[in-house]
Amino acid sequence: MAKWLFKSEPNKWSWDQQVARGDAGEQWDGVRNYLARNNMRSMKLGDQGFFYHSNIGKEIVGIVEVCAESHPDSTTDDPRWDCVDIKAVRPLARHVTLAEVKNDPRLSEMALVTSMRLSVQPVTEEEWKIVCELGGIDP
């Protein structure tokens, strides 16, 4: 299974709102970047990702899972844009801040550091393990 990171401004869509959607999940809509869209197109059911609060907080707060593969984004009539549905799996025991990620030399190549503006990013298995460790949970 591949690993990902989903960025959201918590004043627009927060971890708590994601959790409230339960197993039904929520479509990860509104993405208007081709690379982020292509990342979603490659996702499979059961892939997991970090839920990252951007702009406010700037921290990884939980783990989500893809519960519906790529499909047309219902927020636009433009056929170029797709999305996946994700559901909350569990919170991190301790949030992992952007500053911590940037200051950890083991994460220097993580997309969160090198491609900060990308809203849907791949995460390597090693990065996944390190962030989970920092967040106080088993990978």
C-alpha positions as CSV (number, residue, x, y, z in Angstrom):
1,M,0.0,0.0,0.0
2,A,1.2,3.5,-0.9
3,K,1.4,6.3,1.7
4,W,0.3,9.9,1.2
5,L,-0.1,13.3,2.9
6,F,-3.2,15.4,2.5
7,K,-3.0,19.1,3.4
8,S,-6.0,21.0,4.5
9,E,-6.6,24.4,6.1
10,P,-8.3,23.6,9.4
11,N,-10.6,26.6,9.1
12,K,-11.9,25.1,5.9
13,W,-11.8,21.4,6.7
14,S,-10.3,20.2,9.9
15,W,-9.3,16.8,11.4
16,D,-12.4,17.0,13.7
17,Q,-14.7,17.5,10.7
18,Q,-13.0,14.5,9.0
19,V,-13.4,12.3,12.1
20,A,-17.1,13.4,12.3
21,R,-17.7,11.9,8.8
22,G,-17.0,8.4,10.1
23,D,-16.6,5.5,7.9
24,A,-18.5,7.2,5.1
25,G,-15.5,9.5,4.7
26,E,-15.4,12.7,2.6
27,Q,-14.3,13.5,-0.9
28,W,-11.0,15.3,-1.0
29,D,-12.3,17.9,-3.5
30,G,-11.1,21.2,-4.8
31,V,-7.6,20.1,-5.8
32,R,-6.6,22.1,-8.9
33,N,-3.0,21.0,-9.3
34,Y,-2.2,18.4,-11.9
35,L,0.5,16.6,-9.9
36,A,-1.8,16.4,-6.8
37,R,-4.6,15.2,-9.1
38,N,-2.3,12.6,-10.6
39,N,-1.3,11.4,-7.1
40,M,-4.9,10.9,-6.3
41,R,-5.5,9.0,-9.6
42,S,-2.8,6.5,-8.5
43,M,-4.3,5.9,-5.1
44,K,-5.9,2.5,-4.2
45,L,-8.5,1.5,-1.7
46,G,-6.8,1.1,1.7
47,D,-3.9,3.4,1.0
48,Q,-3.2,5.5,4.1
49,G,-2.1,9.1,4.5
50,F,-1.3,11.7,7.0
51,F,-3.8,14.5,7.6
52,Y,-1.9,17.8,7.8
53,H,-3.3,21.1,9.0
54,S,-1.7,23.8,6.8
55,N,-1.5,27.5,7.4
56,I,-3.0,27.3,10.9
57,G,-1.1,24.9,13.1
58,K,1.2,23.5,10.4
59,E,1.2,20.0,11.8
60,I,0.4,16.4,11.0
61,V,-2.5,15.5,13.3
62,G,-3.9,12.1,12.1
63,I,-4.0,9.2,9.7
64,V,-6.6,8.7,7.0
65,E,-7.4,6.0,4.6
66,V,-8.6,6.0,1.0
67,C,-12.2,4.7,1.0
68,A,-13.1,5.5,-2.6
69,E,-10.7,5.6,-5.6
70,S,-10.4,8.5,-8.0
71,H,-13.7,9.8,-9.4
72,P,-14.9,13.1,-10.8
73,D,-14.7,16.0,-8.4
74,S,-18.4,17.0,-7.7
75,T,-17.4,20.6,-7.0
76,T,-16.7,21.3,-10.7
77,D,-18.1,20.5,-14.1
78,D,-14.5,20.5,-15.5
79,P,-13.7,16.9,-16.4
80,R,-10.0,17.4,-15.7
81,W,-10.4,17.3,-12.0
82,D,-10.7,14.2,-9.9
83,C,-10.7,13.4,-6.2
84,V,-10.7,10.4,-3.8
85,D,-12.7,9.9,-0.7
86,I,-10.8,9.5,2.6
87,K,-11.9,8.5,6.1
88,A,-10.2,9.2,9.4
89,V,-8.4,6.2,10.9
90,R,-6.8,7.5,14.1
91,P,-5.2,10.6,15.5
92,L,-1.5,10.9,16.3
93,A,-0.8,10.7,20.0
94,R,1.2,13.8,19.6
95,H,1.0,16.3,16.6
96,V,4.1,16.5,14.5
97,T,4.8,20.1,13.5
98,L,6.3,21.3,10.2
99,A,9.2,22.7,12.2
100,E,10.0,19.2,13.6
101,V,9.8,17.7,10.1
102,K,12.1,20.3,8.7
103,N,14.6,19.9,11.6
104,D,14.8,16.2,11.4
105,P,17.6,15.3,9.0
106,R,16.0,11.9,8.2
107,L,13.1,13.8,6.7
108,S,15.1,16.3,4.6
109,E,13.8,14.8,1.3
110,M,10.2,14.5,2.4
111,A,7.8,16.2,-0.1
112,L,6.4,18.3,2.9
113,V,9.9,19.9,3.0
114,T,10.8,19.9,-0.7
115,S,7.4,20.5,-2.3
116,M,5.6,22.4,0.4
117,R,2.9,23.9,-1.7
118,L,1.7,20.5,-3.1
119,S,-1.6,19.6,-1.4
120,V,-1.5,15.9,-2.0
121,Q,1.9,14.3,-1.6
122,P,3.5,10.9,-1.6
123,V,5.2,9.7,1.6
124,T,7.9,7.0,1.5
125,E,7.7,4.0,3.9
126,E,10.7,5.3,5.8
127,E,9.2,8.8,6.2
128,W,5.9,7.1,7.3
129,K,7.7,5.2,10.0
130,I,9.7,8.3,11.2
131,V,6.6,10.5,11.4
132,C,4.6,7.8,13.2
133,E,7.5,7.5,15.7
134,L,7.5,11.3,16.2
135,G,3.8,11.2,16.6
136,G,3.9,8.5,19.3
137,I,2.2,5.7,17.4
138,D,3.2,2.4,15.8
139,P,3.4,2.7,12.0
